[in-house]
Amino acid sequence: MPPVRLTKDTVMLAWSRPDPLTRDLIHLINARRHDHGDTDAAIDTLQAFLDQGREHDLLTVLAALDEDMAEWLFDLIAEATCSLIMDGPSDEKPSYAVIAALELPLQANLSAPLDLKIDPIATADLLHRHLQLPAGTILRVEPRLLTDSTLELLSLQRLHDHLTLLADTQRAQTVAARLHPPVENTAFLLFELIGASDPGLPDSLEDRHRRAILDGLTAQCPDLALSSDTIEAPVYAAYAMFDAQNAVRLHRLADETAAVWRDLDPLVRSRTIVHLHTQCGNGVYMPVWTDLFDPELPEDHGPVWTSPDVWVFTADLPIEWPGEMLTNRLLAEGCTKFENHIVETPDN
């Protein structure tokens, strides 16, 4: 069969012009590259993507950008997902609805079924005092702490839809319908600020406020651990969701690798080396995978087994962290021969 020749006409027929919203996204990225741009307009564009159910398009763009650009864009996406301007008289200052999260330490050996209920009214008063929120801000708290396994099932779209109902003063369901056992000893307190004067969140907590929040929550939920130094300032709920997904996905990868390692012939298992691969330098999303190598096999044989890629969210996350987390998990299973490979991409 002769080779197909592509003419200018056939190429033009195969090319489709980006839709207006995609063009707006391209413009805001280019504006950032040239150190100018309108943040409010950018958030409007990102919220339009979410309103159209195009979360996947945004995440695909994030994975393609260099790390600095991707972290900048996700900061905007987090704000776009988790804050909305509420309707009001045009001559008044704007007010916002914001959904935020606090990450909290859990004790080990939790009881089943999970009992992570909290008093939403008492907790709202506790947060109002110790986050030092402006007067007039209504605080609505989820009636229980959410585990990382529960948050792993959420999406930016679901958070955005939930907040839209609140901003429209419609009765909103709780963020998650059921709880799943936690993967790590962490839980998340989700809360909404209604009528806030600013979409931003406190960027720091004094020690006395940090301790008071944990003391107040521990009195309601004894399954929390008394480790106030681990509590940080609240973040947009989008960040908590991605942190939870990281933990769950990396544990699944470690479970799968350990299970395959255990199933090997004992002689092969005793000499098998686990390679932990971390791809870095390619934006906010980073693939992590594992290989099992038998050093007695020839080099061209390749690995005995290779896991599927697990993509984790890496904004503000040390690139060594996934490897350390997997290493600790595999050590607990009895696997002692492993190497951590950070795979650099020289040009993104």
N, C-alpha and C positions, 0 to 999 in steps of 0.2 A: 504494500500500500504506500503510495507516494506521500511525503510529508505535507501537512496542511500549512499553507502560507497564510499568515495573518496580514490582511491589508488594513489600512487606516479605517476603512468603513466598517469592517468586522469588529475591530477593537472598539470603535465608538458605539456600535450596537450593543456590545457586551458590557459597556460601562454605564452604570446608573448614577445619576446625580444625587448627592446626599440630600436627605429631606431637610426642611428648614431648621428643625430642632438640632439635628446633627451639625449643621453649619454653624448654629449658634454656639454649640459646644466647641467646635474647632476655633471659632473666633475668640472665645474666652481663654482657651489654652494659649493661643498665639499672643493675646494681650498680656498674659502672665509672663510669657517668655521675654516680652519687651518691657516688663516692669510697669505696666499700666493696666487698668481694667476696673470694672465696676463690680464690687462684691455683691451688692444687692441684685444686680442683673444676673450675675452668675448663679446665685442661689435660686432665683426665679426659673432659670433654665434647667437646673438640676431637679427642681421640684416638678417641672413639667415632664421630665423623663419619668419620674416616679408616678405621676398622675396617669401617664400612658402605659404603665406596666413595663417599662423598659429598663429595669434595674440591671439586667444582664449586660445591656449595652454599656452602661457606666462602668461596671466591673471589668469588662473587656478592655475599655480604654485605660483604666487604672493599671492593668497588667502590662500594657504596652508602653507606658511612660517611664522615664527615668525616675529614680527614687525621690529626688527632691520635688519634682513636679507631681508625682503620684501622691506623696504625702500632703502637699498643698491642696490637691483636688479632693482627697478624701476628707480633709478637714472641712471643706465646703460641703461635701456630700453629707457628712455627719450632721452639720448644722441644718442643711436643707431637709434631711430626713426627720430630724428631731426638734425642729422649731418652726412655728407658723405665726404670721401676723394675724391677730384676731380682728374681726370686723368691729367697727365702732364709728362714732361721729368723726367726720373728716377733720374737724378743728381740734380734736384731742390728740395727745401724743400716742403713738402706736403702742399696743400691748401685745404680748406674745404668749403662745402656748408652747411649752418646752417639755420634752420627756428626757429624764436623766437617770443615772444609775450610780449606786455606791457598791463597790466590791467589798465583801465581808468574809472573814475567816470562819470556817466551820470546824468543829471538833471531829476527830476520827471516830470510827465505829458508830455511825449514826444508826438510830433505830429504824425499823421498817414497819409500817409505812412512814414516810417522812412527815415530820410534824414541824413545819417551818412557818406556821401562822404568826402574824403580828397584828397588833391593834392599829388599824389605819389612822384613826383619829389621834391617838396618843403619839404615834410615830410622826404624823404630820406636824403636830405641835413641837415635838423634839427637834425635827429637822429645821423648822421655821426659826427656832431660837438659835440653834448652833451653826446653821449655815448663814445666819444673819441676813435673811431675805428681806427685801423692802416691804414695808407695810402695804397692804392691799393685794399682795400676791397670794392666791389660793393654792394650797398644796394638796394634791390628791395622791395617796400612796397605794401601791398594789398590796392587797391584803395578805400576802405571804412572800417569803423570800424565794427567788427563782434560782434553780441550780444551773450550772454550766450545761448539763445534758439537756435541760429544758430550753435554754436560750439557743442552743445549737440548731433548733428546729425553726427559729424565726428568720426573718429577712428584713432588709431595709424597707421593702414595700409594706410589710405588715406593720412595722413601727410607724411608718408614715400614715398609713390608713387609720391606725388607732388614734394618732394625734389629730388627724383631720376631723374625726368624729368629736373629739373633745373640743376643738376650736369652734366647731359648729354648734356647740352646746347640746349635742345629742348624747344620749346615754351610751357610754362605751363599755364593752365587755372587758374583762381582765385581759392582760396581754397574752397569757398562756393558759390554756384550758386545764392542763394537768402537769404534775411534777414528775420528773424522772430522777433516779438516783444520781448524785453528783459524781463526776469523774475525778475531780480534784477536791480538796477540802476548801471549796469556795462556794459562795452564794452571792446573789445580787439583789439589792433592794432597788426596785424601779419606782420612780415617782414622777408626777407631772406638776409643772408650775403653770397655773392658769392666771393670765393677766399680768405676767412679769413685765417689768419695764424695759428689760433688755434680754436678748436671746442668749447671752453668754452665761456661763456658770462660774462659781467661785473657783479660782485657780490654786488656792491653798487653804489649809485648815490649821489653826493653831492647835497645839497639843491638848489644851484643856477642852476645846470643842470636840476634838477627835475622841478623847476618852469619854466625854459625856454622851456622845452619840452611841458608842459601843456599849457603855454601861446601861443606857436606856433600852437598847435593843436586846441585850443579853437578859435583862429582867423579864422581857416578854418571851424570848426564844432561847432556852438554855442550851440548844445545840450550837450556838455561836461560841467561838473560842475567844478568850480574853487576850487579844493581841492587838491593842489599839494602834501600835506602831505600823501595822500593815495597812491601815485604812488611809486612803488618799482622798483628795478632793473629788467631788462627783464629776462625772464625764457625761457626754451625750450617750444615750443608750446604745447607739450604733457601735461605739467602741467596745462596750461591755459584750455585745452580741458577738463581735469578731474575736474578742479574747476567749470567750466561752467556746466558740467553734474551733479555735486553735487547739485548746486543751483536749477536746473530745477527739478531734481528727488525729492528733499525734498519738494519743493513747491507743486508738484503733490500729494505727500503723505499727506501734510497738507490740500490741497483742498479736497481730497477724504475723509479724516477723518472728516473735518468740514461739508461736505455735508451729510454724514451718521448721524452725531450728530444732524444736523438741522431736519432731517427726523424722528427722534424719537418722540414718544408721548411726549407732553410738560411736563407731570409729570415725566416721565422717564428721559427726557433730563435734568431737573433741578437737578437731583441727580447723574447723570452719571459722572464717573471719567475717564479721559483719561490717560492711561499709555503710556508713550513714552519710547520705548525700544531701547537701543544702545548696540550692541554687540561689545566689544573691546578686544584687546589682541590677535587677530588672523590675523595679517598681514596687508597689505595695504588696502584690501577691508573689509568693515564693514557693516553688515546688520542693518538696522533701520526699526522698524515697530511700529504700534500703536494698542492698545486694548481699547475698550469701556467697562467699568464695571458698572453694576448697583449694589450698595452695599446692596440692599434689596433682591437680589437673593441669594440663598445658594452658599457657596464657590465652591461646586462641579459642579455648573452650568457652570462656565467659563465665558469668556467675551461675551457680547452681539454681538460684531463684532470685527474681527481682520483684519487688513490691510495686504496686501502682503508685503513681504520684499522689501526694497529698498536698493541696495548696493551702498555705497559711497566710494570714494577714500580718504584715511585718512593719507597719508604721510604728515608730518608737520601740521596736523590738530588736534586741541585739541579735545579729545573725547567728551567733553561736548557740542561742537558747534552744532551738529545736533539737540540735544534736545533743546538748546536755540533758535535755528532758528524756530523749529516747535512750541515751546511754544509761541513765539511772534506772529506767524501767527495765532494760535488758539485763543489767547487773542483778536486779532483784530476782530475775528468772534464772540466774545461774550462768548466763552467757558472759564470758570474760575476755573474749578476743574480738575486738572491734576497732575500727578507725573512723574518725570523723573527717569527711571530705567536704570542704567548702568550695564549691565550683563557681569561680568568678566569670562574669561575662564582661569582657573588656569594653565593648561598645554596646550600649543598650538599644 
